[in-house]
Amino acid sequence: GEIINFIEVDSGKLIGVAWSFPAIARLPIQLIFGVVFLLYHFKYYLLVPLGAALVVTGSNYFLAKLVARFVKFTLKSKDNRMNVITEVINSIKIIKLNSWVKFFIDKV
């Protein structure tokens, strides 16, 4: 169960990085040119929106940490569920393999 969760999460992250890599590579250049262009046209009136953007970016960091904690909790729950399902399936296999079906039907 745990290995399947790792494969699922890692493959999702890998696809996400591959999909967003071009945008991440362009970001510093676009940011520098954009700020210089806006500073040239709007002078120092631009500092207030830039400050607000920095505050939002900082709050985004804390929200990302919170989401990461919830994802970790979800993955632990998935691991527990997968372990229980695996145990049940293995128990069913043992019952079927040893021909104990009639015995357990009578008990139930």
PETA-V142317 format. One record per residue. RES is the residue in three letters. SS is DSSP state (hx for helix, st for strand, lp for the rest). PHI is phi in degrees with one decimal (NA if undefined). PSI is psi in radians with two decimals (none if undefined). Layout:
BEGIN
res=RES ss=SS phi=PHI psi=PSI
res=RES ss=SS phi=PHI psi=PSI
END
This chain:
BEGIN
res=GLY ss=lp phi=NA psi=-0.73
res=GLU ss=hx phi=-69.4 psi=-0.67
res=ILE ss=hx phi=-65.9 psi=-0.71
res=ILE ss=hx phi=-62.7 psi=-0.73
res=ASN ss=hx phi=-63.2 psi=-0.73
res=PHE ss=hx phi=-62.0 psi=-0.76
res=ILE ss=hx phi=-63.3 psi=-0.75
res=GLU ss=hx phi=-63.1 psi=-0.82
res=VAL ss=hx phi=-69.4 psi=-0.78
res=ASP ss=hx phi=-65.9 psi=-0.69
res=SER ss=hx phi=-67.0 psi=-0.64
res=GLY ss=hx phi=-64.3 psi=-0.72
res=LYS ss=hx phi=-66.3 psi=-0.72
res=LEU ss=hx phi=-63.5 psi=-0.74
res=ILE ss=hx phi=-64.8 psi=-0.70
res=GLY ss=hx phi=-63.2 psi=-0.72
res=VAL ss=hx phi=-67.0 psi=-0.77
res=ALA ss=hx phi=-63.6 psi=-0.65
res=TRP ss=hx phi=-71.9 psi=-0.64
res=SER ss=hx phi=-100.5 psi=0.02
res=PHE ss=hx phi=-60.8 psi=-0.76
res=PRO ss=hx phi=-59.8 psi=-0.68
res=ALA ss=hx phi=-67.8 psi=-0.66
res=ILE ss=hx phi=-67.9 psi=-0.63
res=ALA ss=hx phi=-69.7 psi=-0.58
res=ARG ss=hx phi=-80.7 psi=-0.35
res=LEU ss=hx phi=-55.7 psi=-0.88
res=PRO ss=hx phi=-60.8 psi=-0.71
res=ILE ss=hx phi=-66.2 psi=-0.80
res=GLN ss=hx phi=-63.7 psi=-0.66
res=LEU ss=hx phi=-65.4 psi=-0.80
res=ILE ss=hx phi=-63.6 psi=-0.89
res=PHE ss=hx phi=-63.4 psi=-0.68
res=GLY ss=hx phi=-64.4 psi=-0.78
res=VAL ss=hx phi=-66.9 psi=-0.73
res=VAL ss=hx phi=-62.8 psi=-0.78
res=PHE ss=hx phi=-62.1 psi=-0.83
res=LEU ss=hx phi=-67.2 psi=-0.64
res=LEU ss=hx phi=-65.4 psi=-0.64
res=TYR ss=hx phi=-65.1 psi=-0.71
res=HIS ss=hx phi=-86.2 psi=-0.63
res=PHE ss=hx phi=-108.0 psi=0.02
res=LYS ss=hx phi=54.3 psi=-2.28
res=TYR ss=hx phi=-88.7 psi=0.00
res=TYR ss=hx phi=-69.7 psi=-0.23
res=LEU ss=hx phi=-76.8 psi=-0.32
res=LEU ss=hx phi=-65.3 psi=-0.58
res=VAL ss=hx phi=-66.1 psi=-0.87
res=PRO ss=hx phi=-63.3 psi=-0.58
res=LEU ss=hx phi=-65.9 psi=-0.69
res=GLY ss=hx phi=-63.1 psi=-0.73
res=ALA ss=hx phi=-63.6 psi=-0.69
res=ALA ss=hx phi=-64.0 psi=-0.68
res=LEU ss=hx phi=-65.9 psi=-0.67
res=VAL ss=hx phi=-64.8 psi=-0.76
res=VAL ss=hx phi=-65.0 psi=-0.70
res=THR ss=hx phi=-63.4 psi=-0.72
res=GLY ss=hx phi=-64.2 psi=-0.71
res=SER ss=hx phi=-69.6 psi=-0.53
res=ASN ss=hx phi=-62.9 psi=-0.60
res=TYR ss=hx phi=-60.0 psi=-0.81
res=PHE ss=hx phi=-69.2 psi=-0.63
res=LEU ss=hx phi=-66.3 psi=-0.65
res=ALA ss=hx phi=-64.9 psi=-0.68
res=LYS ss=hx phi=-62.6 psi=-0.71
res=LEU ss=hx phi=-64.3 psi=-0.77
res=VAL ss=hx phi=-63.2 psi=-0.70
res=ALA ss=hx phi=-61.8 psi=-0.65
res=ARG ss=hx phi=-65.8 psi=-0.72
res=PHE ss=hx phi=-66.9 psi=-0.65
res=VAL ss=hx phi=-64.4 psi=-0.72
res=LYS ss=hx phi=-61.4 psi=-0.75
res=PHE ss=hx phi=-62.4 psi=-0.74
res=THR ss=hx phi=-63.0 psi=-0.73
res=LEU ss=hx phi=-66.1 psi=-0.65
res=LYS ss=hx phi=-63.9 psi=-0.70
res=SER ss=hx phi=-64.3 psi=-0.70
res=LYS ss=hx phi=-63.6 psi=-0.72
res=ASP ss=hx phi=-60.2 psi=-0.80
res=ASN ss=hx phi=-61.3 psi=-0.76
res=ARG ss=hx phi=-63.9 psi=-0.76
res=MET ss=hx phi=-63.9 psi=-0.67
res=ASN ss=hx phi=-64.5 psi=-0.73
res=VAL ss=hx phi=-65.4 psi=-0.77
res=ILE ss=hx phi=-63.0 psi=-0.74
res=THR ss=hx phi=-62.6 psi=-0.73
res=GLU ss=hx phi=-63.9 psi=-0.73
res=VAL ss=hx phi=-63.9 psi=-0.79
res=ILE ss=hx phi=-63.7 psi=-0.73
res=ASN ss=hx phi=-64.3 psi=-0.66
res=SER ss=hx phi=-65.3 psi=-0.72
res=ILE ss=hx phi=-62.7 psi=-0.71
res=LYS ss=hx phi=-61.0 psi=-0.75
res=ILE ss=hx phi=-64.3 psi=-0.76
res=ILE ss=hx phi=-61.7 psi=-0.79
res=LYS ss=hx phi=-67.2 psi=-0.73
res=LEU ss=hx phi=-63.6 psi=-0.70
res=ASN ss=lp phi=-90.7 psi=0.12
res=SER ss=lp phi=56.7 psi=0.75
res=TRP ss=lp phi=-96.4 psi=0.23
res=VAL ss=hx phi=-61.8 psi=-0.85
res=LYS ss=hx phi=-61.8 psi=-0.70
res=PHE ss=hx phi=-60.6 psi=-0.80
res=PHE ss=hx phi=-73.6 psi=-0.55
res=ILE ss=hx phi=-64.1 psi=-0.73
res=ASP ss=hx phi=-64.3 psi=-0.67
res=LYS ss=hx phi=-67.8 psi=-0.69
res=VAL ss=lp phi=-75.9 psi=none
END
